[in-house]
């Protein structure tokens, strides 16, 4: 039977345990480190080569469970980036010699140096940072312009080392720890990924036939379509039949009137959008050199005369790869 005397004795024993710090303390490495993001997304090759930097942010996070209430034997928390922090490159997963340069920096500004501590806290500073149960290192990741690369997936890794000691969940009288004491040393790696896709810049000037009294009076126009495409890309170019074609002939319109014309490849065949009517690219693109595809446009002289007017049409250029 439990008596008041017995309860008082148990209470006194507990109080002695708290005051004299004679209770056993568990030393555990149960702080959990995690990483988020690192994905730069999917972008066309020309954005990678000459566009604005492609950026993202990533977090290295250390979570230590329950709220840290106070100090115990000088708690410490340290973190450092152990991989290189300069000369960084994303590497093609099929050929590591093909790379895209990038850089990392603190989200709030400044620089990182490999091997140097980016977090070095002890005592009350460590307790204050972990008062919300976690510490976070934010990293900004940005590509650098100039990489002329083929389509593909590009990756690299960033490693952070966490070291923590004497982090206590709770404290009693006399600074005795009454919860778990957490100590640990852990490397965590974040994978940075960028997917590059094929891309072409197309330059297709308008065709201007000028003026003539009769269809037979229009001169042929010789010019070209220029393309700048992703390194390693092979392709073909098609032209649709415009907005009001009649059979195999394209037509310009002025109201309900039509003026027949066409666009011809160098072999004098009509340049179309299907099968062999398409124009083959000029070999594999190098990502830097314009590939020029010539053509001739002419108005059919064998058509009936048409009323005076301004005749127009719109032809779509497509690149297939």
C-alpha positions as CSV (number, residue, x, y, z in Angstrom):
1,X,0.0,0.0,0.0
2,X,1.4,3.4,-1.0
3,X,1.6,5.8,1.9
4,X,2.1,9.5,2.0
5,X,5.5,8.8,3.5
6,X,6.4,6.6,0.5
7,X,5.4,9.3,-2.0
8,X,7.4,11.9,-0.2
9,X,10.4,9.6,-0.2
10,X,10.1,9.1,-4.0
11,X,9.7,12.8,-4.6
12,X,12.8,13.5,-2.5
13,X,14.8,10.9,-4.5
14,X,13.8,12.5,-7.8
15,X,14.7,16.0,-6.5
16,X,18.1,14.6,-5.4
17,X,18.6,13.1,-8.8
18,X,17.8,16.4,-10.5
19,X,20.0,18.6,-8.2
20,X,22.9,16.2,-8.2
21,X,22.7,15.4,-11.9
22,X,22.9,11.7,-10.9
23,X,20.2,10.6,-13.5
24,X,21.6,8.7,-16.5
25,X,21.9,10.8,-19.7
26,X,21.6,9.2,-23.1
27,X,24.1,10.3,-25.7
28,X,22.5,9.9,-29.1
29,X,23.2,10.9,-32.7
30,X,19.6,11.3,-33.8
31,X,19.7,14.8,-35.3
32,X,18.5,14.3,-38.9
33,X,20.1,16.1,-41.9
34,X,18.2,16.6,-45.1
35,X,18.5,18.5,-48.4
36,X,16.0,20.1,-50.7
37,X,15.9,21.2,-54.3
38,X,19.1,21.5,-56.4
39,X,17.0,21.2,-59.6
40,X,17.8,23.9,-62.2
41,X,15.0,22.7,-64.5
42,X,14.8,22.2,-68.3
43,X,16.1,24.9,-70.6
44,X,17.0,25.3,-74.3
45,X,20.7,25.2,-75.2
46,X,20.8,28.8,-76.4
47,X,19.6,30.0,-73.0
48,X,22.4,28.0,-71.4
49,X,25.0,29.5,-73.8
50,X,24.1,33.1,-74.0
51,X,21.0,33.8,-72.0
52,X,20.6,35.1,-68.4
53,X,21.9,32.9,-65.6
54,X,19.7,29.9,-64.7
55,X,19.3,29.9,-60.9
56,X,17.7,28.0,-58.1
57,X,18.1,27.7,-54.4
58,X,18.8,24.7,-52.2
59,X,18.8,24.0,-48.4
60,X,20.9,21.9,-46.2
61,X,19.0,21.4,-43.0
62,X,19.8,19.8,-39.6
63,X,16.8,19.0,-37.4
64,X,17.3,17.9,-33.8
65,X,13.8,17.0,-32.6
66,X,12.6,18.5,-29.4
67,X,13.2,22.2,-28.5
68,X,16.6,22.8,-27.1
69,X,15.8,24.5,-23.8
70,X,19.2,25.5,-22.4
71,X,23.0,24.9,-22.3
72,X,24.7,21.7,-21.3
73,X,28.5,21.3,-21.4
74,X,28.9,24.0,-24.1
75,X,26.8,22.8,-27.1
76,X,28.5,23.2,-30.5
77,X,27.2,23.2,-34.1
78,X,29.5,23.4,-37.1
79,X,29.0,23.1,-40.9
80,X,31.3,23.3,-43.9
81,X,31.2,22.6,-47.6
82,X,33.8,19.9,-48.2
83,X,33.5,19.8,-52.0
84,X,35.1,22.5,-54.3
85,X,33.4,25.9,-54.2
86,X,35.1,27.4,-57.3
87,X,35.6,26.1,-60.8
88,X,32.4,24.1,-60.5
89,X,30.9,22.3,-63.5
90,X,27.8,20.4,-64.3
91,X,28.8,17.2,-66.2
92,X,26.9,15.5,-69.1
93,X,25.7,12.1,-67.8
94,X,26.8,10.4,-71.0
95,X,30.2,12.2,-71.4
96,X,31.7,13.9,-68.4
97,X,34.1,15.9,-70.6
98,X,31.1,18.0,-71.7
99,X,30.4,20.5,-69.0
100,X,28.5,23.7,-68.0
101,X,30.1,26.0,-65.5
102,X,28.2,27.2,-62.4
103,X,28.7,28.8,-59.1
104,X,27.3,28.7,-55.6
105,X,26.9,31.4,-53.0
106,X,25.0,32.0,-49.7
107,X,21.4,33.0,-50.3
108,X,22.0,36.2,-48.4
109,X,25.0,37.2,-50.4
110,X,28.8,36.6,-50.0
111,X,31.0,33.7,-51.0
112,X,31.8,30.1,-49.9
113,X,35.2,28.7,-49.5
114,X,35.8,24.9,-49.6
115,X,36.8,23.4,-46.2
116,X,36.1,26.6,-44.2
117,X,33.3,26.7,-41.7
118,X,30.2,28.4,-42.8
119,X,28.5,27.7,-39.5
120,X,30.5,27.7,-36.2
121,X,28.4,28.2,-33.1
122,X,28.8,27.3,-29.5
123,X,27.1,27.9,-26.2
124,X,24.1,30.2,-26.2
125,X,24.5,30.9,-30.0
126,X,24.0,27.2,-30.8
127,X,21.0,27.0,-28.5
128,X,19.5,30.1,-30.0
129,X,19.8,28.9,-33.6
130,X,18.3,25.5,-32.7
131,X,15.5,27.0,-30.6
132,X,13.1,26.1,-33.5
133,X,14.5,22.6,-33.7
134,X,16.6,23.1,-36.8
135,X,19.5,24.9,-38.5
136,X,19.4,25.7,-42.3
137,X,22.1,26.6,-44.8
138,X,20.7,28.3,-47.9
139,X,22.6,28.0,-51.1
140,X,22.1,29.9,-54.4
141,X,23.1,28.0,-57.5
142,X,23.6,29.9,-60.8
143,X,24.9,28.8,-64.2
144,X,27.6,30.9,-66.0
145,X,27.1,31.8,-69.6
146,X,29.2,30.6,-72.5
147,X,28.7,26.8,-72.5
148,X,28.0,25.5,-76.0
149,X,26.7,22.0,-75.3
150,X,24.5,19.4,-76.8
151,X,21.1,18.4,-75.4
152,X,21.3,16.1,-72.4
153,X,21.2,15.9,-68.6
154,X,24.0,17.6,-66.6
155,X,24.7,17.0,-62.9
156,X,27.1,17.7,-60.1
157,X,27.2,17.2,-56.3
158,X,27.7,19.6,-53.4
159,X,28.6,18.0,-50.0
160,X,28.2,19.7,-46.5
161,X,29.6,18.2,-43.3
162,X,27.6,18.7,-40.1
163,X,29.3,18.4,-36.7
164,X,27.4,18.8,-33.5
165,X,28.0,18.0,-29.8
166,X,26.4,18.4,-26.4
167,X,23.0,19.5,-27.7
168,X,20.6,18.8,-24.9
169,X,16.8,18.7,-25.1
170,X,16.1,19.8,-21.6
171,X,17.8,21.1,-18.5
172,X,17.2,20.9,-14.8
173,X,18.5,22.7,-11.7
174,X,22.3,23.1,-11.9
175,X,22.4,22.8,-15.7
176,X,21.9,19.1,-15.6
177,X,20.6,17.6,-18.9
178,X,17.4,15.6,-18.3
179,X,16.8,14.8,-22.0
180,X,18.9,13.3,-24.8
181,X,22.3,14.6,-25.5
182,X,22.9,14.7,-29.2
183,X,26.4,14.3,-30.8
184,X,27.2,13.6,-34.4
185,X,29.3,14.0,-37.6
186,X,27.6,13.6,-40.9
187,X,28.3,14.3,-44.6
188,X,25.3,15.2,-46.7
189,X,25.3,15.5,-50.5
190,X,23.0,17.5,-52.8
191,X,22.7,16.7,-56.5
192,X,22.5,19.7,-58.8
193,X,20.7,18.9,-62.1
194,X,20.1,20.8,-65.3
195,X,18.4,19.3,-68.4
196,X,19.3,20.9,-71.7
197,X,17.0,20.5,-74.7
198,X,17.4,21.1,-78.5
199,X,16.7,24.6,-79.8
200,X,16.9,26.6,-83.0
201,X,16.8,30.3,-83.7
202,X,15.2,30.8,-87.1
203,X,15.7,33.9,-89.3
204,X,13.2,34.0,-92.1
205,X,13.0,37.4,-93.9
206,X,9.8,38.4,-95.6
207,X,9.5,37.8,-99.4
208,X,8.8,41.1,-101.2
209,X,7.9,40.6,-104.9
210,X,7.4,44.4,-105.5
211,X,4.9,45.7,-108.0
212,X,3.9,44.6,-111.5
213,X,0.9,45.2,-113.8
214,X,0.6,41.5,-114.7
215,X,1.6,38.2,-113.0
216,X,4.2,37.6,-115.6
217,X,5.9,40.9,-114.7
218,X,7.0,39.8,-111.2
219,X,10.7,38.9,-110.9
220,X,11.8,35.8,-108.9
221,X,13.2,36.5,-105.4
222,X,16.3,34.5,-104.2
223,X,17.1,34.6,-100.5
224,X,17.5,32.2,-97.6
225,X,16.4,31.0,-94.2
226,X,19.1,30.9,-91.6
227,X,19.2,28.7,-88.5
228,X,21.4,28.5,-85.4
229,X,20.8,25.2,-83.7
230,X,22.0,23.2,-80.7
231,X,25.4,21.6,-81.0
232,X,25.1,18.0,-82.3
233,X,21.6,18.4,-83.6
234,X,20.5,17.1,-87.0
235,X,17.3,18.4,-88.5
236,X,15.1,19.1,-91.5
237,X,13.1,22.3,-92.3
238,X,9.6,22.4,-93.6
239,X,7.4,25.2,-95.0
240,X,3.6,24.9,-94.9
241,X,1.5,25.8,-97.9
242,X,0.3,29.1,-96.4
243,X,-3.2,30.3,-95.7
244,X,-5.0,29.7,-99.0
245,X,-3.2,27.1,-101.2
246,X,-4.8,25.7,-104.3
247,X,-3.5,22.2,-104.8
248,X,0.4,22.3,-105.0
249,X,0.4,26.1,-105.5
250,X,0.6,28.6,-102.8
251,X,-1.6,31.7,-103.1
252,X,-1.5,35.3,-101.9
253,X,-4.8,36.9,-101.2
254,X,-6.3,40.4,-101.7
255,X,-9.9,40.1,-100.4
256,X,-11.4,37.3,-102.5
257,X,-8.8,37.5,-105.2
258,X,-5.8,35.2,-105.4
259,X,-2.3,35.5,-106.9
260,X,-0.5,32.1,-107.2
261,X,3.2,31.8,-106.3
262,X,5.6,29.2,-104.8
263,X,8.8,28.7,-102.9
264,X,11.4,26.4,-104.5
265,X,14.4,24.5,-103.1
266,X,17.7,24.7,-105.0
267,X,16.6,21.5,-106.9
268,X,13.6,23.5,-108.2
269,X,11.1,21.3,-106.3
270,X,8.5,23.0,-104.2
271,X,9.6,23.4,-100.6
272,X,6.9,21.8,-98.4
273,X,6.4,20.4,-95.0
274,X,6.0,16.6,-95.5
275,X,8.4,13.9,-96.4
276,X,10.9,14.6,-99.2
277,X,9.3,18.0,-99.7
278,X,11.1,19.1,-96.6
279,X,14.7,20.5,-96.9
280,X,17.4,18.5,-95.1
281,X,19.7,20.4,-92.7
282,X,23.2,21.1,-93.7
283,X,24.8,18.4,-91.6
284,X,25.2,18.4,-87.8
285,X,24.8,21.8,-86.2
286,X,27.8,23.1,-84.1
287,X,25.8,25.5,-82.0
288,X,27.8,28.5,-83.2
289,X,27.6,28.7,-86.9
290,X,24.5,29.9,-88.9
291,X,23.3,27.3,-91.4
292,X,21.9,29.0,-94.4
293,X,19.3,27.3,-96.6
294,X,18.7,29.1,-99.9
295,X,15.4,29.2,-101.9
296,X,13.8,31.0,-104.8
297,X,10.2,32.4,-104.7
298,X,8.4,33.2,-107.9
299,X,4.9,34.2,-109.1
300,X,3.4,31.8,-111.7
301,X,3.3,33.6,-115.0
302,X,0.7,31.1,-116.5
303,X,-2.2,32.3,-114.3
304,X,-4.9,34.7,-115.3
305,X,-4.5,38.4,-114.7
306,X,-5.7,39.6,-111.3
307,X,-7.3,42.8,-110.0
308,X,-5.1,45.6,-108.6
309,X,-4.4,45.1,-104.9
310,X,-2.0,44.2,-102.2
311,X,-1.6,40.4,-102.0
312,X,-0.2,38.7,-99.0
313,X,0.2,35.2,-97.5
314,X,1.8,33.8,-94.3
315,X,4.0,30.7,-94.4
316,X,5.0,28.8,-91.3
317,X,8.6,27.5,-90.9
318,X,9.1,24.4,-88.8
319,X,12.2,22.5,-87.7
320,X,12.0,18.8,-87.1
321,X,14.7,16.9,-85.2
